[in-house]
Amino acid sequence: MKDFIFKHLNFKFYPVLWLPLIVFILTAPAAAFLPEPFSYETGPLENLQLVILLLAFAFALKAKVNKTFFKSMAMIIIILMLREVNCGRTIFFPIPGTVNEYYSWHDIKYGWLAHPLYGLYMAVTAIYFLKNKLFITLWQYIKNVGFPLWHMLFILVGMTVGLYAEHSLNNPILEEMAELLFYTSLMGIVYLYGFNKDFELPADK
């Protein structure tokens, strides 16, 4: 297993890595000096996250190979985008006269439908993945194509720091920066596998 992992690690520095690297470098200064409103819902950091996810979505739809597989990835990215805006609640239902406060779904007419519809969309995404046997394509990528090491490390750092900031530090700026690191790394991975020849399956070359 160890030999398999190291054999499949790609240590190259691709230009698309610059963005998560910059986010990583800026994370500590941002957490120390940015005012808390930057972390608010629909604030600068969350809006930037949505822009990054939108780019990842576009890359997935425009991928040059395995279009069905990347269409599935685009559907998963939509799940992440909906999560960021709480299925639209933080865009359309702010409480007037307050800052960073929003009506709960049970206070909104037909709001009870939001979570079931979100769950239904996730189920449709899973069914699409399974119906098209995309797990086979995923396994082919795992077995035959190198992992972009630095992007994978940044994803792990983003997840770990984000959870720690949320549950132990109560530092919303650090949490949002960690999410931004995760999303920029994810966007880079989608781009590499969708467009870079180093990450093509043997059958696509």
VOBA-1610 file (N, C-alpha, C; in pm, whole numbers, padded with zeros to 5 digits, always signed):
BEGIN
Met+00083-00121+00000Met+00000+00000+00000Met+00087+00126+00000Lys+00192+00124+00084Lys+00283+00238+00091Lys+00349+00264-00044Asp+00396+00154-00110Asp+00460+00169-00241Asp+00360+00222-00343Phe+00235+00177-00334Phe+00132+00222-00428Phe+00109+00372-00414Ile+00099+00419-00288Ile+00073+00560-00264Ile+00187+00647-00316Phe+00311+00612-00280Phe+00424+00695-00320Phe+00448+00689-00471Lys+00415+00576-00531Lys+00429+00564-00675Lys+00333+00657-00747His+00220+00688-00684His+00117+00768-00748His+00116+00914-00704Leu+00214+00956-00626Leu+00219+01095-00584Leu+00285+01181-00693Asn+00220+01290-00726Asn+00273+01384-00825Asn+00322+01508-00749Phe+00454+01530-00748Phe+00515+01638-00672Phe+00529+01767-00753Lys+00486+01767-00878Lys+00507+01883-00964Lys+00429+02004-00911Phe+00486+02122-00936Phe+00420+02248-00901Phe+00354+02302-01029Tyr+00223+02289-01037Tyr+00149+02339-01153Tyr+00103+02482-01124Pro+00090+02566-01227Pro+00049+02706-01204Pro-00080+02721-01125Val-00172+02625-01139Val-00299+02633-01070Val-00282+02620-00918Leu-00163+02579-00875Leu-00135+02567-00731Leu-00110+02703-00666Trp-00082+02805-00746Trp-00052+02936-00688Trp-00165+02988-00601Leu-00288+02969-00643Leu-00401+03025-00570Leu-00415+02965-00430Pro-00422+02831-00414Pro-00427+02778-00277Pro-00302+02810-00196Leu-00186+02820-00262Leu-00064+02854-00189Leu-00075+02995-00131Ile-00125+03089-00210Ile-00143+03226-00162Ile-00243+03229-00046Val-00353+03155-00060Val-00453+03150+00047Val-00390+03093+00174Phe-00309+02988+00158Phe-00243+02926+00273Phe-00151+03026+00344Ile-00074+03102+00266Ile+00018+03199+00324Ile-00057+03311+00396Leu-00172+03350+00342Leu-00249+03461+00398Leu-00341+03420+00512Thr-00356+03291+00536Thr-00454+03246+00635Thr-00425+03299+00775Ala-00302+03283+00822Ala-00268+03329+00958Ala-00281+03481+00971Pro-00225+03562+00880Pro-00244+03707+00890Pro-00392+03748+00884Ala-00469+03681+00799Ala-00611+03713+00789Ala-00683+03685+00921Ala-00654+03570+00980Ala-00717+03532+01106Ala-00680+03630+01217Ala-00560+03688+01208Ala-00514+03779+01312Ala-00565+03921+01295Phe-00583+03966+01170Phe-00606+04108+01147Phe-00738+04143+01078Leu-00800+04051+01005Leu-00924+04086+00936Leu-01037+04104+01037Pro-01120+04206+01019Pro-01236+04224+01109Pro-01338+04113+01089Glu-01410+04081+01194Glu-01504+03969+01191Glu-01609+03979+01081Pro-01659+04101+01045Pro-01759+04108+00938Pro-01716+04044+00806Phe-01584+04029+00784Phe-01539+03962+00663Phe-01584+03817+00659Ser-01616+03759+00774Ser-01655+03618+00780Ser-01806+03600+00780Tyr-01882+03711+00776Tyr-02027+03699+00782Tyr-02082+03627+00659Glu-02204+03574+00675Glu-02273+03516+00561Glu-02288+03622+00452Thr-02265+03583+00328Thr-02266+03673+00212Thr-02163+03785+00227Gly-02065+03766+00317Gly-01956+03862+00331Gly-01846+03835+00230Pro-01737+03912+00234Pro-01631+03900+00133Pro-01572+03760+00120Leu-01545+03694+00233Leu-01480+03562+00224Leu-01576+03458+00167Glu-01701+03461+00210Glu-01795+03362+00157Glu-01823+03389+00009Asn-01833+03515-00029Asn-01855+03546-00171Asn-01737+03498-00256Leu-01617+03514-00203Leu-01499+03465-00275Leu-01503+03313-00287Gln-01546+03245-00181Gln-01560+03099-00187Gln-01658+03059-00297Leu-01767+03133-00309Leu-01867+03099-00411Leu-01812+03122-00552Val-01731+03226-00569Val-01667+03250-00699Val-01575+03133-00735Ile-01497+03086-00636Ile-01406+02974-00659Ile-01485+02848-00694Leu-01593+02823-00622Leu-01676+02706-00651Leu-01740+02717-00789Leu-01779+02838-00827Leu-01836+02858-00960Leu-01733+02827-01068Leu-01608+02866-01046Leu-01501+02833-01141Leu-01479+02682-01147Ala-01479+02617-01031Ala-01464+02472-01028Ala-01580+02405-01104Phe-01699+02457-01087Phe-01817+02406-01158Phe-01798+02420-01309Ala-01750+02537-01352Ala-01728+02560-01495Ala-01620+02467-01550Phe-01511+02447-01474Phe-01405+02355-01516Phe-01460+02214-01531Ala-01545+02172-01437Ala-01601+02037-01443Ala-01688+02020-01568Leu-01768+02121-01599Leu-01855+02110-01716Leu-01777+02115-01847Lys-01664+02183-01847Lys-01584+02200-01969Lys-01471+02099-01981Ala-01461+02003-01889Ala-01353+01905-01892Ala-01344+01838-02028Lys-01221+01814-02073Lys-01199+01760-02207Lys-01219+01609-02214Val-01216+01542-02100Val-01226+01396-02099Val-01331+01352-01998Asn-01380+01229-02016Asn-01472+01166-01920Asn-01582+01262-01875Lys-01656+01314-01972Lys-01751+01421-01946Lys-01862+01378-01850Thr-01904+01253-01855Thr-02008+01208-01762Thr-01956+01211-01619Phe-01833+01169-01601Phe-01772+01171-01468Phe-01762+01314-01415Phe-01718+01405-01500Phe-01702+01543-01454Phe-01836+01614-01439Lys-01937+01569-01512Lys-02071+01623-01488Lys-02117+01586-01348Ser-02082+01466-01305Ser-02111+01425-01168Ser-02037+01513-01068Met-01911+01546-01099Met-01836+01634-01012Met-01901+01773-01004Ala-01954+01820-01118Ala-02023+01949-01119Ala-02146+01945-01029Met-02216+01833-01030Met-02334+01819-00944Met-02294+01821-00796Ile-02181+01762-00764Ile-02131+01764-00626Ile-02091+01906-00586Ile-02033+01980-00678Ile-01994+02118-00649Ile-02117+02203-00621Ile-02227+02176-00690Ile-02352+02247-00662Ile-02396+02222-00518Ile-02377+02099-00469Ile-02410+02067-00330Ile-02330+02157-00236Leu-02201+02176-00265Leu-02116+02262-00182Leu-02162+02408-00189Met-02201+02453-00307Met-02249+02590-00322Met-02378+02612-00244Leu-02469+02518-00253Leu-02594+02529-00178Leu-02570+02529-00029Arg-02472+02449+00014Arg-02437+02446+00156Arg-02387+02582+00202Glu-02306+02648+00120Glu-02249+02776+00158Glu-02356+02882+00180Val-02463+02878+00104Val-02569+02980+00116Val-02692+02923+00187Asn-02673+02807+00252Asn-02784+02742+00324Asn-02907+02732+00235Cys-02885+02681+00115Cys-02992+02662+00016Cys-03064+02794-00018Gly-02993+02905-00008Gly-03050+03035-00044Gly-03101+03115+00074Arg-03106+03056+00192Arg-03163+03126+00309Arg-03083+03251+00343Thr-02949+03243+00333Thr-02867+03357+00369Thr-02859+03463+00259Ile-02922+03434+00145Ile-02928+03534+00038Ile-03062+03607+00039Phe-03169+03530+00055Phe-03303+03586+00036Phe-03379+03618+00163Phe-03331+03571+00279Phe-03412+03586+00399Phe-03335+03646+00518Pro-03268+03761+00499Pro-03207+03828+00616Pro-03316+03890+00703Ile-03290+03902+00832Ile-03385+03966+00922Ile-03361+04117+00915Pro-03461+04195+00875Pro-03441+04341+00861Pro-03395+04404+00992Gly-03301+04499+00979Gly-03254+04571+01096Gly-03151+04497+01178Thr-03105+04379+01131Thr-03004+04303+01204Thr-02881+04285+01116Val-02774+04238+01177Val-02650+04212+01105Val-02618+04064+01115Asn-02604+04000+00999Asn-02566+03859+00992Asn-02664+03768+01066Glu-02791+03803+01060Glu-02896+03719+01118Glu-03002+03694+01012Tyr-03053+03570+01011Tyr-03144+03528+00904Tyr-03260+03448+00964Tyr-03373+03457+00897Tyr-03487+03378+00941Tyr-03455+03230+00931Ser-03506+03152+01024Ser-03494+03007+01017Ser-03594+02954+00914Trp-03568+02835+00865Trp-03658+02779+00764Trp-03800+02765+00818His-03816+02736+00947His-03951+02717+01000His-04027+02850+01011Asp-03955+02965+00997Asp-04020+03096+00997Asp-04058+03140+00856Ile-04019+03064+00755Ile-04039+03101+00616Ile-04148+03014+00555Lys-04237+03076+00480Lys-04345+03001+00415Lys-04285+02894+00323Tyr-04329+02773+00342Tyr-04279+02656+00268Tyr-04131+02628+00295Gly-04076+02692+00396Gly-03935+02670+00428Gly-03905+02526+00467Trp-04007+02456+00516Trp-03986+02316+00556Trp-03946+02229+00438Leu-03968+02280+00316Leu-03933+02201+00197Leu-03783+02205+00166Ala-03712+02302+00224Ala-03572+02323+00184Ala-03486+02201+00209His-03488+02147+00329His-03401+02033+00360His-03440+01906+00283Pro-03570+01874+00272Pro-03606+01758+00190Pro-03562+01772+00044Leu-03577+01892-00013Leu-03536+01912-00153Leu-03384+01903-00167Tyr-03313+01956-00068Tyr-03167+01945-00068Tyr-03125+01799-00059Gly-03190+01726+00028Gly-03161+01582+00040Gly-03195+01508-00088Leu-03306+01546-00152Leu-03345+01483-00278Leu-03241+01508-00386Tyr-03190+01630-00392Tyr-03086+01660-00491Tyr-02962+01577-00466Met-02922+01563-00340Met-02805+01480-00308Met-02830+01335-00348Ala-02953+01288-00328Ala-02986+01151-00367Ala-02979+01135-00519Val-03029+01234-00593Val-03022+01231-00739Val-02877+01229-00786Thr-02793+01307-00721Thr-02650+01309-00754Thr-02586+01172-00732Ala-02620+01109-00619Ala-02566+00976-00589Ala-02617+00873-00690Ile-02745+00881-00726Ile-02802+00788-00823Ile-02735+00805-00959Tyr-02712+00930-01000Tyr-02644+00957-01127Tyr-02506+00893-01126Phe-02435+00908-01015Phe-02300+00852-01002Phe-02303+00699-01014Leu-02398+00637-00944Leu-02404+00491-00943Leu-02461+00436-01074Lys-02563+00500-01128Lys-02626+00452-01251Lys-02527+00449-01366Asn-02440+00550-01371Asn-02342+00557-01479Asn-02211+00483-01447Lys-02213+00411-01334Lys-02097+00330-01290Lys-01970+00415-01285Leu-01985+00536-01233Leu-01871+00627-01228Leu-01770+00589-01121Phe-01811+00499-01031Phe-01716+00446-00934Phe-01604+00370-01004Ile-01636+00313-01121Ile-01533+00245-01200Ile-01432+00346-01252Thr-01484+00459-01305Thr-01395+00565-01352Thr-01311+00620-01238Leu-01374+00639-01122Leu-01300+00688-01005Leu-01188+00592-00969Trp-01217+00462-00971Trp-01115+00365-00938Trp-01002+00365-01041Gln-01037+00387-01166Gln-00935+00394-01271Gln-00841+00513-01247Tyr-00899+00626-01202Tyr-00815+00741-01169Tyr-00724+00709-01052Ile-00779+00646-00948Ile-00700+00611-00830Ile-00587+00515-00866Lys-00619+00418-00953Lys-00523+00313-00985Lys-00417+00357-01084Asn-00453+00445-01177Asn-00364+00472-01290Asn-00306+00613-01297Val-00360+00706-01220Val-00321+00846-01235Val-00262+00897-01104Gly-00159+00980-01114Gly-00095+01034-00995Gly-00183+01132-00919Phe-00164+01137-00788Phe-00236+01233-00704Phe-00157+01364-00701Pro-00222+01479-00719Pro-00151+01608-00705Pro-00126+01634-00557Leu-00006+01599-00512Leu+00026+01594-00370Leu-00006+01724-00297Trp+00040+01838-00351Trp+00027+01964-00278Trp-00119+02004-00265His-00197+01981-00367His-00341+02011-00359His-00407+01922-00253Met-00371+01794-00250Met-00429+01703-00153Met-00392+01745-00010Leu-00266+01787+00008Leu-00223+01833+00141Leu-00299+01957+00184Phe-00318+02051+00091Phe-00392+02173+00124Phe-00538+02142+00158Ile-00596+02044+00089Ile-00732+02005+00122Ile-00739+01950+00264Leu-00645+01865+00301Leu-00642+01809+00436Leu-00620+01919+00540Val-00530+02012+00510Val-00506+02124+00602Val-00631+02209+00617Gly-00698+02238+00505Gly-00820+02317+00509Gly-00928+02252+00592Met-00947+02122+00574Met-01049+02050+00651Met-01015+02050+00800Thr-00889+02020+00832Thr-00847+02008+00972Thr-00855+02143+01043Val-00798+02246+00981Val-00798+02379+01043Val-00940+02434+01054Gly-01021+02410+00951Gly-01158+02457+00954Gly-01238+02398+01070Leu-01226+02267+01088Leu-01297+02202+01199Leu-01245+02250+01334Tyr-01113+02266+01345Tyr-01054+02311+01471Tyr-01098+02454+01502Ala-01099+02541+01400Ala-01139+02680+01420Ala-01284+02691+01461Glu-01369+02605+01404Glu-01512+02610+01433Glu-01545+02557+01572His-01485+02444+01608His-01526+02374+01730His-01439+02404+01852Ser-01316+02448+01831Ser-01226+02470+01945Ser-01188+02617+01964Leu-01168+02690+01857Leu-01121+02828+01868Leu-01233+02931+01858Asn-01343+02891+01796Asn-01452+02987+01768Asn-01397+03110+01696Asn-01317+03083+01593Asn-01254+03189+01513Asn-01313+03184+01372Pro-01418+03266+01345Pro-01486+03256+01216Pro-01398+03294+01096Ile-01306+03390+01115Ile-01218+03428+01004Ile-01129+03310+00966Leu-01069+03246+01066Leu-00983+03130+01039Leu-01063+03018+00974Glu-01185+02998+01020Glu-01271+02894+00963Glu-01299+02922+00815Glu-01333+03047+00783Glu-01364+03081+00644Glu-01240+03075+00556Met-01126+03113+00608Met-01001+03104+00530Met-00966+02958+00504Ala-00990+02872+00603Ala-00964+02728+00584Ala-01057+02671+00477Glu-01182+02714+00478Glu-01275+02669+00373Glu-01230+02720+00237Leu-01181+02843+00232Leu-01132+02898+00105Leu-01011+02818+00056Leu-00925+02777+00147Leu-00811+02692+00111Leu-00861+02559+00053Phe-00961+02501+00118Phe-01018+02375+00069Phe-01074+02393-00072Tyr-01150+02499-00093Tyr-01217+02517-00222Tyr-01118+02550-00334Thr-01018+02633-00305Thr-00920+02663-00410Thr-00840+02539-00447Ser-00812+02454-00349Ser-00741+02328-00377Ser-00829+02234-00458Leu-00956+02227-00422Leu-01050+02143-00497Leu-01063+02191-00640Met-01074+02321-00659Met-01082+02376-00794Met-00958+02337-00876Gly-00841+02343-00812Gly-00718+02305-00881Gly-00719+02159-00923Ile-00770+02073-00836Ile-00777+01931-00868Ile-00872+01906-00986Val-00987+01971-00984Val-01082+01956-01095Val-01017+02002-01225Tyr-00945+02113-01218Tyr-00880+02164-01340Tyr-00773+02066-01390Leu-00690+02017-01300Leu-00581+01927-01342Leu-00636+01800-01406Tyr-00733+01737-01341Tyr-00786+01612-01395Tyr-00870+01634-01520Gly-00924+01753-01534Gly-01009+01779-01651Gly-00935+01830-01772Phe-00812+01888-01751Phe-00745+01956-01863Phe-00598+01921-01881Asn-00532+01877-01774Asn-00387+01855-01783Asn-00357+01711-01826Lys-00272+01696-01926Lys-00244+01564-01982Lys-00174+01472-01881Asp-00105+01530-01781Asp-00041+01447-01679Asp-00141+01368-01597Phe-00269+01409-01601Phe-00370+01345-01518Phe-00477+01273-01600Glu-00445+01246-01725Glu-00538+01171-01809Glu-00527+01021-01782Leu-00635+00953-01796Leu-00632+00807-01790Leu-00559+00753-01913Pro-00494+00638-01901Pro-00423+00580-02018Pro-00512+00569-02140Ala-00639+00535-02120Ala-00730+00518-02233Ala-00760+00649-02305Asp-00738+00763-02236Asp-00769+00893-02295Asp-00650+00953-02369Lys-00533+00892-02354Lys-00413+00950-02414Lys-00398+00906-02559
//
